[in-house]
Amino acid sequence: MYLNELDNFHFDLPDLGTAPQVAVPNAAPDELDLSALPIPAASSPVGNVDAPQIGSLSAADEELFKGVIAKYFSDEVPSAPSSGSTDDVQPEKKNCLLKDNGFGIGIPETDIVRNLHYDEADTVNTEEIRKQFPILHQKVNGHDLVWFDNGATTQKPLRVIDGLSEFYKTDYSNIHRGAHTLAARSTDQYEGAREKVARFINAPAKENILFVRGTTEGINLVAQTFGRKFLEKGDNVIVSTLDHHANIVPWQQMCKLQGAELRAIPIDKNGDLILSELEQLITPHTKFISVGHVNNTFGTINDVESIIRTAHSHNIPVLIDGAQSIAHTKVDVQQLDCDFFVFSGHKIYGPSGIGVVYGKKEWLEQLPPWQGGGNMIKDVTIEHTEFNEPPARFEAGTPNIADAIGLGYALDFVQSVGIHNIERHEHELTEYARQQISRIPGITIMGNPKKRVSVISLDIPGIPAPQVGQLLDKEGIAVRAGHHCAQPALRALGYEMSVRPTFAVYNTKEEVDRLVIALQKIVADVQNR
């Protein structure tokens, strides 16, 4: 309601048990338009304002702060209990209820959620965050579980678990075509999740968002639809040596089918793409470029902005595989200017079986449907079918309704912590882990990319990676051990497999210390044979 006014403030949550604080507004007082803003009476400061105190703001800023925040945090809005229960709340006030955000703090169930996040200078309160992940609080083989397999999949917070349960208990129905109440509820939540995704990656509109089963299906959808329509014999498609198999195999298959060639950007010994080679790979017959945003083996953050600029200078569309970036760094598809962006829900604290394809409107309108069935049609006769507009054109049949909604809850969780705070926490943890592991004689850390996220690949000569994974599991430490569906990347650096710990927002330095001690024991056992 008052987003234009709220945009002038930056909210901090350094103490998860207190109400949001406020920092000095970015806008100057004379730039603030208060004409349409109702100013509710507030007999005391709203919330728990420590720095700056309300009285230290200018008169205009103080009134703006009181008017906007009091709307949500004073007498007009009932506070929700930390359990999230709404049983005591009068029905007419549920729409403005401060729903539990997963940390026991009420946040308004409106677009204002986007403005509430940790300050850039804050640290992540890992202890409070871990309380939201029940699966972490168990013992494996007699030890507290350490989940360092986040590159494969992330665990789920209570807001996702409880949200899915509540949806199945009270609202479940098929969507879009039902004329009853539950169908309307389900449709609203499903399309609401689409809107959340669009906002999270800054898509121009929710119609740019397609729901699929995951990154793999998303890349296959683009490869199949674009390839069948535009790829011809003698053309070529460019991927990268760092890519996951899910971004190689679909294009490889389509190139073989259409008589085209698949090319790959090479990498150097550090695990960075050699982007100077890209111009040499591009020809007048290059029809598409598809690359990963982040490598899942060395953690390399690829310079996708440069790749996109180069591609567009040749009028070549670009797909970015965001499976390994979406949970670790901010994604703005309009700023990137990518033509397609894909990611999986389970990589960002959401359910498995749900994923996203973002596509520019001009491409989605050109591409043919991938699958046929209900929901994606306007009219069908035996002789002819008229298809729906995107996104429905690409969502044939009954979709994964509940897990799309669950993905929306997962994005709410990430928003509540702040993607920049997650990125900073994971970077500190990763660099600490690299530093500690590098001190263990007999262990090689693969690659040393210039920019990287929370992935480390290890090699211990004399012991196969799967065996190392099993030994770590005996200590309650879960890691990935194998080729990680990234054989071209590993082989480019001279390896076949690796042991791969990967980190998330709920991981701690104490857990890294446990990993280091366990690795020291394994190396010592190998050396004492």
C-alpha positions as CSV (number, residue, x, y, z in Angstrom):
1,M,0.0,0.0,0.0
2,Y,2.8,2.4,1.0
3,L,5.7,0.8,-0.9
4,N,6.8,4.1,-2.4
5,E,7.2,5.5,1.0
6,L,8.8,2.3,2.4
7,D,11.4,2.3,-0.3
8,N,13.0,5.3,1.4
9,F,14.0,3.2,4.4
10,H,16.3,0.3,5.0
11,F,15.3,-2.2,7.7
12,D,17.7,-4.2,9.8
13,L,17.1,-7.3,11.9
14,P,20.3,-7.7,13.8
15,D,18.5,-9.2,16.8
16,L,16.0,-11.9,15.7
17,G,14.0,-11.4,18.8
18,T,13.2,-7.7,18.3
19,A,11.1,-5.7,15.9
20,P,12.9,-4.2,12.9
21,Q,15.1,-1.1,13.4
22,V,15.4,1.7,11.0
23,A,18.4,3.4,9.4
24,V,18.5,7.0,8.1
25,P,16.5,7.2,4.9
26,N,18.3,7.5,1.6
27,A,16.0,10.2,0.3
28,A,16.4,13.8,1.4
29,P,13.4,15.2,3.4
30,D,12.4,17.6,0.7
31,E,12.1,14.6,-1.7
32,L,9.6,12.8,0.4
33,D,5.9,13.1,-0.7
34,L,3.8,13.0,2.5
35,S,0.6,14.3,0.9
36,A,-1.2,11.0,0.5
37,L,0.1,9.4,3.7
38,P,-2.2,9.0,6.7
39,I,-0.4,9.6,10.0
40,P,-1.9,7.3,12.7
41,A,-1.4,8.5,16.3
42,A,1.5,6.9,17.9
43,S,2.0,7.5,21.6
44,S,5.3,5.7,21.8
45,P,8.0,4.8,19.3
46,V,7.0,2.0,17.0
47,G,8.9,-1.2,17.5
48,N,12.3,-1.2,19.1
49,V,14.3,1.6,17.5
50,D,17.8,1.8,18.8
51,A,19.9,3.5,16.1
52,P,18.9,6.1,15.2
53,Q,16.2,6.9,17.8
54,I,13.0,8.3,16.4
55,G,13.8,11.7,17.8
56,S,17.1,11.9,16.0
57,L,15.4,11.9,12.6
58,S,14.3,15.1,10.9
59,A,10.6,16.0,11.5
60,A,9.6,14.9,8.0
61,D,11.4,11.6,8.2
62,E,10.0,11.0,11.7
63,E,6.5,11.5,10.5
64,L,7.0,9.3,7.5
65,F,8.5,6.5,9.5
66,K,5.7,6.7,12.1
67,G,3.0,6.8,9.5
68,V,4.1,3.9,7.4
69,I,5.5,1.6,10.1
70,A,2.7,2.2,12.6
71,K,0.3,1.1,9.8
72,Y,1.9,-2.3,10.1
73,F,3.5,-2.5,13.6
74,S,1.2,-0.6,16.0
75,D,-2.4,-0.9,17.1
76,E,-3.9,-1.3,13.6
77,V,-2.2,-4.7,13.2
78,P,-2.5,-7.6,15.6
79,S,0.8,-9.3,16.5
80,A,0.9,-13.0,15.6
81,P,2.2,-15.5,18.2
82,S,5.5,-17.1,17.3
83,S,3.9,-20.3,16.4
84,G,2.2,-18.6,13.5
85,S,-1.3,-19.5,14.8
86,T,-4.1,-17.1,13.7
87,D,-6.8,-18.7,15.8
88,D,-7.3,-15.7,18.1
89,V,-7.3,-13.1,15.3
90,Q,-10.5,-11.6,14.1
91,P,-11.3,-12.8,10.6
92,E,-11.5,-9.3,9.2
93,K,-7.9,-8.6,10.4
94,K,-6.2,-11.7,9.0
95,N,-5.3,-10.0,5.7
96,C,-3.0,-7.5,7.5
97,L,-1.8,-10.0,10.1
98,L,1.9,-10.0,10.9
99,K,2.5,-13.6,10.0
100,D,5.4,-15.4,11.6
101,N,8.4,-15.2,9.3
102,G,10.0,-18.3,10.6
103,F,12.1,-16.6,13.3
104,G,9.2,-15.6,15.6
105,I,9.1,-12.1,14.1
106,G,5.9,-10.8,12.6
107,I,6.2,-9.5,9.0
108,P,3.3,-8.2,7.0
109,E,1.7,-10.6,4.5
110,T,2.0,-8.0,1.7
111,D,4.6,-6.8,-0.8
112,I,6.3,-5.0,2.1
113,V,8.0,-8.3,2.8
114,R,10.5,-7.4,0.1
115,N,11.7,-4.4,2.1
116,L,12.4,-6.3,5.3
117,H,15.8,-7.9,5.4
118,Y,19.1,-7.9,7.3
119,D,21.3,-4.8,6.9
120,E,24.4,-5.2,4.7
121,A,26.6,-4.9,7.8
122,D,24.8,-7.6,9.8
123,T,25.9,-11.2,10.3
124,V,23.6,-14.2,9.9
125,N,22.3,-15.5,13.2
126,T,23.0,-19.2,12.3
127,E,21.7,-20.5,15.6
128,E,18.3,-19.0,15.1
129,I,18.2,-20.1,11.4
130,R,19.1,-23.7,12.3
131,K,16.1,-23.9,14.6
132,Q,14.0,-23.7,11.4
133,F,15.5,-26.8,9.9
134,P,14.3,-29.9,11.8
135,I,16.3,-32.4,9.8
136,L,19.6,-30.9,11.1
137,H,18.8,-31.8,14.7
138,Q,19.5,-35.6,14.5
139,K,22.3,-37.9,15.0
140,V,23.8,-40.0,12.1
141,N,26.1,-42.9,13.2
142,G,26.1,-41.5,16.7
143,H,27.2,-38.0,15.7
144,D,25.3,-34.7,15.2
145,L,24.5,-34.5,11.5
146,V,26.6,-32.1,9.4
147,W,24.9,-31.5,6.1
148,F,27.6,-30.5,3.6
149,D,25.8,-31.9,0.6
150,N,24.0,-28.6,-0.2
151,G,25.3,-28.5,-3.8
152,A,23.2,-31.6,-4.4
153,T,20.1,-30.3,-2.5
154,T,19.4,-28.0,0.4
155,Q,17.3,-28.9,3.5
156,K,13.9,-27.4,4.1
157,P,12.8,-24.8,6.7
158,L,9.7,-25.1,8.7
159,R,7.8,-22.5,6.7
160,V,8.1,-24.8,3.6
161,I,7.2,-28.0,5.5
162,D,4.3,-26.4,7.4
163,G,3.1,-24.5,4.4
164,L,2.9,-27.6,2.3
165,S,1.2,-29.5,5.0
166,E,-1.4,-26.7,5.5
167,F,-2.1,-26.5,1.8
168,Y,-2.8,-30.2,1.6
169,K,-4.9,-30.1,4.7
170,T,-7.1,-27.1,3.8
171,D,-6.8,-25.8,0.2
172,Y,-5.7,-28.6,-2.2
173,S,-7.5,-28.7,-5.6
174,N,-6.6,-28.7,-9.2
175,I,-6.3,-25.2,-10.6
176,H,-7.5,-22.7,-13.2
177,R,-10.7,-24.4,-14.3
178,G,-12.6,-25.1,-11.2
179,A,-15.7,-23.1,-10.3
180,H,-15.5,-23.9,-6.5
181,T,-13.8,-22.3,-3.5
182,L,-10.9,-24.7,-3.2
183,A,-10.0,-24.3,-6.8
184,A,-9.9,-20.6,-6.4
185,R,-7.7,-20.9,-3.3
186,S,-5.3,-23.2,-5.0
187,T,-5.1,-21.1,-8.2
188,D,-4.5,-18.0,-6.2
189,Q,-1.6,-19.6,-4.3
190,Y,-0.1,-21.2,-7.4
191,E,-0.2,-18.0,-9.3
192,G,1.0,-16.1,-6.2
193,A,4.1,-18.3,-6.2
194,R,4.7,-17.4,-9.8
195,E,4.6,-13.7,-8.8
196,K,7.0,-14.4,-6.0
197,V,9.5,-16.0,-8.4
198,A,9.1,-13.1,-10.8
199,R,9.9,-10.6,-8.0
200,F,12.8,-12.7,-6.6
201,I,14.7,-12.7,-9.9
202,N,13.3,-9.3,-11.1
203,A,11.4,-10.6,-14.1
204,P,9.3,-8.0,-15.9
205,A,6.1,-9.9,-15.3
206,K,4.8,-13.2,-13.9
207,E,4.0,-14.3,-17.5
208,N,7.8,-14.6,-18.0
209,I,7.9,-17.5,-15.5
210,L,7.2,-21.1,-16.5
211,F,7.0,-23.9,-13.8
212,V,8.8,-27.1,-14.7
213,R,10.1,-30.1,-12.7
214,G,13.6,-28.6,-12.3
215,T,16.6,-27.2,-14.1
216,T,17.1,-30.3,-16.1
217,E,13.5,-30.2,-17.5
218,G,13.9,-26.4,-18.0
219,I,17.0,-26.8,-20.2
220,N,15.4,-29.6,-22.1
221,L,12.3,-27.5,-22.7
222,V,14.4,-24.7,-24.2
223,A,16.6,-27.0,-26.2
224,Q,13.7,-28.9,-27.7
225,T,11.5,-26.0,-28.5
226,F,14.3,-23.7,-29.8
227,G,16.2,-26.5,-31.5
228,R,13.2,-27.8,-33.4
229,K,12.2,-24.4,-34.7
230,F,15.6,-22.7,-35.3
231,L,18.4,-25.1,-35.4
232,E,19.4,-26.4,-38.8
233,K,22.1,-28.6,-40.3
234,G,25.5,-26.9,-40.2
235,D,24.6,-24.7,-37.3
236,N,26.3,-24.8,-33.9
237,V,25.4,-24.3,-30.2
238,I,28.0,-23.2,-27.6
239,V,28.1,-24.5,-24.0
240,S,31.1,-24.6,-21.6
241,T,33.5,-27.2,-20.2
242,L,32.4,-26.2,-16.7
243,D,28.8,-27.1,-17.3
244,H,26.7,-29.7,-15.6
245,H,25.7,-32.6,-17.8
246,A,22.1,-31.2,-17.7
247,N,23.3,-28.3,-19.8
248,I,25.4,-30.4,-22.1
249,V,23.4,-33.5,-22.9
250,P,20.1,-31.8,-24.0
251,W,22.0,-29.6,-26.5
252,Q,24.2,-32.5,-27.6
253,Q,21.1,-34.6,-28.4
254,M,19.4,-31.7,-30.2
255,C,22.5,-31.0,-32.3
256,K,22.7,-34.6,-33.3
257,L,19.1,-34.6,-34.3
258,Q,19.3,-31.5,-36.3
259,G,22.8,-32.1,-37.8
260,A,24.4,-29.2,-35.8
261,E,27.6,-29.0,-33.9
262,L,28.1,-28.6,-30.2
263,R,31.1,-26.5,-29.1
264,A,32.4,-25.7,-25.6
265,I,34.3,-22.8,-24.0
266,P,37.5,-24.2,-22.5
267,I,38.8,-23.7,-19.0
268,D,42.2,-23.0,-17.5
269,K,44.0,-24.9,-14.7
270,N,42.3,-22.8,-12.0
271,G,38.8,-23.8,-13.2
272,D,38.0,-20.4,-14.8
273,L,36.5,-20.1,-18.3
274,I,38.9,-18.8,-21.0
275,L,36.5,-16.3,-22.3
276,S,39.0,-15.0,-24.9
277,E,38.1,-18.2,-26.8
278,L,34.4,-17.3,-27.1
279,E,34.8,-15.0,-30.1
280,Q,36.7,-17.7,-31.9
281,L,34.0,-20.3,-31.3
282,I,31.2,-18.0,-32.6
283,T,30.5,-18.2,-36.3
284,P,27.6,-16.9,-38.5
285,H,26.0,-20.3,-37.9
286,T,26.1,-20.0,-34.0
287,K,22.4,-20.1,-33.1
288,F,22.5,-20.4,-29.3
289,I,24.7,-20.1,-26.2
290,S,23.9,-22.0,-23.0
291,V,26.2,-21.8,-19.9
292,G,26.1,-22.3,-16.2
293,H,26.1,-19.3,-13.9
294,V,28.1,-21.2,-11.2
295,N,30.1,-24.4,-11.6
296,N,29.0,-27.2,-9.2
297,T,32.5,-28.7,-8.8
298,F,35.0,-25.8,-8.3
299,G,32.4,-23.2,-7.4
300,T,33.5,-20.9,-10.2
301,I,31.2,-17.9,-10.7
302,N,31.3,-17.4,-14.5
303,D,31.3,-14.0,-16.0
304,V,27.9,-14.5,-17.6
305,E,27.4,-10.8,-18.1
306,S,30.4,-10.7,-20.5
307,I,29.1,-13.9,-22.2
308,I,25.7,-12.4,-22.7
309,R,27.1,-9.1,-24.1
310,T,29.3,-11.0,-26.5
311,A,26.5,-13.2,-27.6
312,H,24.0,-10.3,-28.1
313,S,26.6,-8.4,-30.2
314,H,26.1,-11.3,-32.6
315,N,22.3,-11.5,-32.1
316,I,22.7,-14.9,-30.4
317,P,20.2,-15.7,-27.5
318,V,21.6,-17.0,-24.2
319,L,20.4,-19.4,-21.5
320,I,21.9,-19.2,-18.0
321,D,21.8,-22.4,-15.9
322,G,21.2,-20.9,-12.4
323,A,20.9,-24.2,-10.5
324,Q,24.1,-23.5,-8.5
325,S,23.7,-19.7,-8.2
326,I,20.1,-19.0,-7.3
327,A,20.6,-19.8,-3.5
328,H,24.0,-18.1,-3.2
329,T,24.0,-14.8,-5.0
330,K,21.5,-12.2,-6.2
331,V,20.0,-12.8,-9.6
332,D,18.5,-10.0,-11.6
333,V,17.5,-11.3,-15.0
334,Q,16.8,-7.9,-16.4
335,Q,20.2,-6.6,-15.4
336,L,21.8,-9.8,-16.8
337,D,19.8,-9.3,-20.0
338,C,19.7,-13.1,-20.4
339,D,17.1,-14.6,-22.7
340,F,16.4,-17.6,-20.5
341,F,17.3,-18.4,-16.9
342,V,16.5,-21.7,-15.2
343,F,16.8,-23.1,-11.7
344,S,15.5,-25.8,-9.4
345,G,13.4,-25.3,-6.2
346,H,15.3,-27.9,-4.2
347,K,18.5,-26.0,-4.5
348,I,17.1,-23.0,-2.7
349,Y,15.5,-24.6,0.3
350,G,12.3,-25.5,-1.6
351,P,10.7,-28.8,-2.5
352,S,12.1,-31.2,-5.2
353,G,10.1,-31.7,-8.4
354,I,9.6,-28.0,-9.0
355,G,11.7,-25.6,-11.1
356,V,11.6,-22.4,-13.1
357,V,12.2,-21.2,-16.6
358,Y,12.4,-17.5,-17.1
359,G,12.1,-16.4,-20.7
360,K,11.9,-13.1,-22.4
361,K,8.5,-12.4,-23.8
362,E,9.6,-12.2,-27.4
363,W,11.1,-15.7,-27.2
364,L,8.3,-17.4,-25.3
365,E,5.9,-16.1,-27.9
366,Q,7.9,-17.5,-30.7
367,L,8.6,-21.0,-29.3
368,P,6.2,-23.9,-29.9
369,P,4.8,-25.9,-27.0
370,W,7.0,-28.8,-25.8
371,Q,4.2,-31.1,-24.6
372,G,0.5,-31.3,-25.5
373,G,-2.4,-31.7,-23.1
374,G,-4.9,-29.9,-21.0
375,N,-4.4,-26.3,-19.8
376,M,-2.1,-25.3,-22.7
377,I,-4.9,-25.0,-25.3
378,K,-7.5,-22.4,-26.3
379,D,-9.4,-24.6,-28.7
380,V,-9.1,-28.2,-30.0
381,T,-10.7,-29.9,-32.9
382,I,-9.7,-33.3,-34.4
383,E,-7.9,-31.4,-37.2
384,H,-6.4,-28.5,-35.4
385,T,-5.3,-27.0,-32.0
386,E,-5.0,-23.4,-31.0
387,F,-2.5,-23.0,-28.2
388,N,-2.7,-20.7,-25.1
389,E,-0.3,-17.8,-24.6
390,P,2.7,-18.2,-22.3
391,P,3.1,-19.4,-19.6
392,A,0.2,-21.8,-20.0
393,R,1.4,-22.9,-23.4
394,F,4.4,-24.6,-21.7
395,E,2.5,-26.1,-18.7
396,A,0.6,-29.0,-20.1
397,G,-1.6,-31.1,-17.8
398,T,-1.9,-30.8,-14.0
399,P,1.2,-29.0,-12.7
400,N,3.1,-29.6,-9.5
401,I,0.8,-27.2,-7.6
402,A,1.8,-27.8,-4.0
403,D,5.6,-27.7,-4.7
404,A,5.3,-24.5,-6.7
405,I,3.6,-23.0,-3.6
406,G,6.3,-24.5,-1.5
407,L,8.9,-22.8,-3.6
408,G,7.2,-19.5,-2.9
409,Y,7.6,-20.2,0.9
410,A,11.3,-21.0,0.3
411,L,11.8,-17.7,-1.4
412,D,10.1,-16.0,1.5
413,F,12.6,-17.6,3.8
414,V,15.6,-16.4,1.6
415,Q,14.1,-12.9,1.5
416,S,13.7,-12.8,5.3
417,V,17.4,-13.6,5.7
418,G,18.6,-11.5,2.7
419,I,20.5,-13.0,-0.2
420,H,23.5,-10.7,0.3
421,N,23.8,-11.9,3.9
422,I,23.6,-15.5,2.8
423,E,26.3,-14.8,0.2
424,R,28.6,-13.2,2.7
425,H,28.1,-15.9,5.3
426,E,28.8,-18.7,2.8
427,H,31.8,-16.9,1.4
428,E,33.4,-16.5,4.8
429,L,32.7,-20.2,5.6
430,T,34.1,-21.4,2.3
431,E,37.3,-19.4,2.6
432,Y,37.7,-20.6,6.2
433,A,37.3,-24.2,5.0
434,R,39.7,-23.8,2.2
435,Q,42.3,-22.3,4.5
436,Q,41.9,-25.1,7.1
437,I,41.8,-28.0,4.6
438,S,44.8,-26.6,2.7
439,R,46.9,-27.1,5.8
440,I,46.3,-30.9,5.8
441,P,49.3,-32.6,4.0
442,G,48.1,-35.1,1.4
443,I,44.9,-33.3,0.4
444,T,44.6,-31.4,-2.9
445,I,41.9,-28.7,-3.4
446,M,40.9,-28.7,-7.0
447,G,40.9,-25.4,-8.8
448,N,41.3,-21.9,-7.6
449,P,38.8,-19.8,-9.5
450,K,39.0,-16.0,-9.2
451,K,35.4,-15.7,-8.1
452,R,33.7,-18.6,-6.4
453,V,30.8,-19.7,-4.2
454,S,30.5,-22.3,-1.5
455,V,31.9,-25.3,-3.2
456,I,35.2,-27.2,-2.5
457,S,36.4,-30.3,-4.4
458,L,39.0,-32.4,-2.7
459,D,41.3,-35.2,-3.8
460,I,43.1,-37.6,-1.4
461,P,45.6,-39.7,-3.4
462,G,45.5,-43.4,-2.5
463,I,41.8,-43.5,-1.5
464,P,38.9,-43.4,-3.8
465,A,36.4,-40.5,-3.4
466,P,33.4,-42.7,-2.6
467,Q,35.4,-44.4,0.2
468,V,36.2,-41.0,1.6
469,G,32.5,-40.1,1.5
470,Q,31.7,-43.3,3.4
471,L,34.3,-42.6,6.1
472,L,33.0,-39.1,6.6
473,D,29.5,-40.4,6.9
474,K,30.6,-42.5,9.8
475,E,31.4,-39.2,11.5
476,G,28.0,-37.9,10.7
477,I,29.2,-35.7,7.9
478,A,27.3,-35.8,4.6
479,V,29.3,-34.8,1.5
480,R,29.0,-35.6,-2.2
481,A,31.6,-38.0,-3.6
482,G,31.8,-38.8,-7.3
483,H,31.9,-37.0,-10.6
484,H,29.0,-34.7,-9.8
485,C,27.6,-34.8,-13.3
486,A,30.5,-32.6,-14.3
487,Q,33.0,-35.0,-16.0
488,P,34.3,-32.6,-18.6
489,A,35.1,-30.1,-15.9
490,L,36.9,-32.6,-13.7
491,R,38.8,-34.2,-16.6
492,A,40.0,-30.8,-17.8
493,L,41.9,-30.5,-14.5
494,G,43.1,-34.1,-14.6
495,Y,40.6,-35.8,-12.3
496,E,37.7,-38.3,-12.6
497,M,36.1,-37.8,-9.2
498,S,36.2,-35.6,-6.1
499,V,35.0,-35.3,-2.6
500,R,32.8,-32.2,-2.5
501,P,31.6,-30.4,0.7
502,T,29.2,-27.6,-0.1
503,F,27.9,-25.0,2.3
504,A,24.6,-23.2,3.0
505,V,23.3,-20.5,5.3
506,Y,22.7,-22.9,8.2
507,N,26.3,-24.3,8.3
508,T,28.9,-23.1,10.8
509,K,32.6,-22.9,11.4
510,E,32.3,-25.5,14.1
511,E,31.0,-27.9,11.5
512,V,33.9,-27.1,9.2
513,D,36.2,-27.9,12.1
514,R,34.6,-31.3,12.4
515,L,35.2,-31.9,8.7
516,V,38.8,-30.9,9.0
517,I,39.4,-33.2,12.0
518,A,37.7,-36.1,10.1
519,L,39.8,-35.5,7.0
520,Q,43.0,-35.4,9.1
521,K,42.1,-38.8,10.5
522,I,41.5,-40.2,7.0
523,V,44.8,-38.9,5.7
524,A,46.6,-40.2,8.7
525,D,45.1,-43.7,8.2
526,V,46.2,-43.7,4.5
527,Q,49.7,-42.6,5.4
528,N,50.0,-45.3,8.1
529,R,49.1,-48.2,5.9
